[in-house]
Amino acid sequence: MTRYHHDHEVVVVGGGPVGMLLSAELRLAGVDVVLVERLAERSPHSKAFGLHARSLEVLDRRGLVGRFREGARSWANGHFAGLPEWVDFSVLDSSHPYALLVQQTRTEELLEAHALESGVRILRGHEVTSIEQDDGGVTVTGTSAGGDFVARARYVVGCDGGSSPVRKASGIGFPGTGGRVTARLGDVVLTAENPPMGMERTERGLLFCVPLEDGYHRIATFDFAATKDQGEELTLDELTASMRDIWGTDLGAHDPRWLSWFTDSARLADTYRDGRLLIAGDAAHVHFPVGGQGLNLGLQDAFNLGWKLAAEVHGWAPDDLLDTYSAERRVPAARVLANTRAQIALMNPDSDVTALRDLFTALMRLDQVNLHIAEMLTGVDVTYDLGPAEHPLTGRFAHDLDLVGDGAPKRLSELLHGGTGVLLDLSGGNAVTAAYEKWAAGVTDASRLVRVSATCPGEPELAALLVRPDGYVAWAGNRDAELEAGPHAAAVRWFGTV
C-alpha cells in the first residue's frame, strides 16, 4: 500500500541540523518543501557539542541566536590538535567572538522547532529506498511503518550523511582518503576520582575526556595503530581495553549509554549538484571531527543554498545562481579537510612528532598565528570569490553594523530576519535609490530585495551595501564610488530580472 503520494517543489532527505535549517530557509522563501527522515525520533546522542562564531552569526541573521544562547555556556578558547596553547576566540572580528556549548541534541531540537514554526512538513520514520531524476523532476520512493511512500519534487537535497543515498543516486564522486586512525567513543560513568580533562597525548595514542550531565563523561581514544572493520559495533570491553592501552587505566568506565566509533576518513564531493539533485553537510564532505567544525560547516552550506534554490524554484534566479552554491561551499570544505588532516598529523603519538608539536605550540603564542587559526576553525575568515571587486568588503560576511533609521537604532542582522536581500543605503542621496528603482522596474516581484535607508555612525565612509540573504556582501561602495551603476549591476547579478 502506498500511504503517501504527493508532489512538492523540494524534498529534503535527512532530518539532522543541516536538513532542518535548509528546510526552514526554503519555507521562509515560500517554497513547498517536505523533509523525509529515516529515524522515527531524534537521536538522544550528541556527536557535536558546540557552535562556532560564524554559525552563531548565521543564526543571528534569522533571529534565532537567542534560543541557542539560553542556558548555554560560552567558551572564549578552543584547541588545535590538543596543543597546550589555547586558541583565543575572543579576538575574532565577530559579533559573537566565542564558541557556544550546545549539544547536538539541543541544536536539532531547536532547529526542528524552527522548521515546524516555518511550516515545514516533516515525515519521520520514512526511509528512502530509491531516487530517480528525469528532465521534469525527481521521484523519491521509500518505506515507512504505515506503508510505502512516493514523493515527486522539482529538486531533492540530500542532507543524509556520509553514506548519502542522494549522493549515490546522483553519481557524484566522493574522492578522498580512507581511515587510518580509529577513534572509540563512549558516554560512560567513571569511578576514578579526578579523571584527566581535555585531551592527553601519550606514546600509545590520545585520550579525550570531558564531563557531561547526570554524572556521565564522554571518553574517546584515538588509536593510530589499529583499525576496525566497517559494520562492527563498538563494545564497552573494547573501549576500556583501548583506554588501558593508551592511558594505563580504564578509569573505572562502566554503564555506557552510547558507544560509537569513527575514523579519520576524509572525503569531498566532486560537486554539490547534479541536475536536480543537490547535497549538503556530511553528504558533501566528511572529515575527522576535531575542532568541532563539521556541524558548523554543514549549517553554513544550508544557509548558502536555501535562498538560491528558492530563487530557482520561483523562476527568478540568474542562469548560474544555483551553481554558485557548489563553487562557493567546496572551498571552505576543502580547507576544513586540510586543517583536520594537519591536526591528525600533529596528534600522532610518534616521538618524532613531539618536536613539531613544540614548534607549533610556540608559534601559536604569536598573536597573528593564533588569530589565523581561530579564524580558520570558526569559519570567520570565509570569503567568497564574487569576481572583480573595487571594495574589500565584497565577498565577505557583512558585519552586524549598528544602524540608525527613522530615529530608531537597529542592527544589520535584524534587516535579514525575513530572508530577503538588503540594499542598505547609507549615502543619504538619490543615486542608490535610482539604482534600486531601475532594478525594481525590471522585475515582477521586487520583494526579493528590499532597500533600507539608514545612517551608520561607525562607518562614515561607507555609502552602500548590497547584502545577500545569506549575509554575504555582493557589492559595497564608499562615498566616492559609482552609486547607481554598481548596485544596479550587482542587483541584477544576484537577484535577477524578468
Sequence and secondary structure as in RCSB ss.txt:
>XXXX:A:sequence
MTRYHHDHEVVVVGGGPVGMLLSAELRLAGVDVVLVERLAERSPHSKAFGLHARSLEVLDRRGLVGRFREGARSW
ANGHFAGLPEWVDFSVLDSSHPYALLVQQTRTEELLEAHALESGVRILRGHEVTSIEQDDGGVTVTGTSAGGDFV
ARARYVVGCDGGSSPVRKASGIGFPGTGGRVTARLGDVVLTAENPPMGMERTERGLLFCVPLEDGYHRIATFDFA
ATKDQGEELTLDELTASMRDIWGTDLGAHDPRWLSWFTDSARLADTYRDGRLLIAGDAAHVHFPVGGQGLNLGLQ
DAFNLGWKLAAEVHGWAPDDLLDTYSAERRVPAARVLANTRAQIALMNPDSDVTALRDLFTALMRLDQVNLHIAE
MLTGVDVTYDLGPAEHPLTGRFAHDLDLVGDGAPKRLSELLHGGTGVLLDLSGGNAVTAAYEKWAAGVTDASRLV
RVSATCPGEPELAALLVRPDGYVAWAGNRDAELEAGPHAAAVRWFGTV
>XXXX:A:secstr
 EEEEEEEEEEEE  SHHHHHHHHHHHHTT  EEEE SSSS  S  S  EE HHHHHHHHTTT HHHHHTT EEE
SEE STT SS EE TTSSSSS SEEE  HHHHHHHHHHHHHHHT EEETTEEEEEEEEETTEEEEEEEETTEEEE
EEEEEEEE   TT HHHHHHT    EE   SEEEEEEEE  SSS   EEEEETTEEEEEEE STT EEEEEEESS
    TT    HHHHHHHHHHHHS  TT EEEEEEEEEE  EEE S SEETTEEE GGGTEE    SS HHHHHHH
HHHHHHHHHHHHHHT   TTTTHHHHHHHHHHHHHHHHHHHHHHHHH   HHHHHHHHHHHHHHTSHHHHHHHHH
HHHTTT     SS SSTTTTSB    EEEETTEEEEHHHHTTTS EEEEE S SSHHHHHHHHHHTT S GGGEE
EEE B TT TTEEEEEE TTSBEEEEEETTS TTHHHHHHHHHHH   
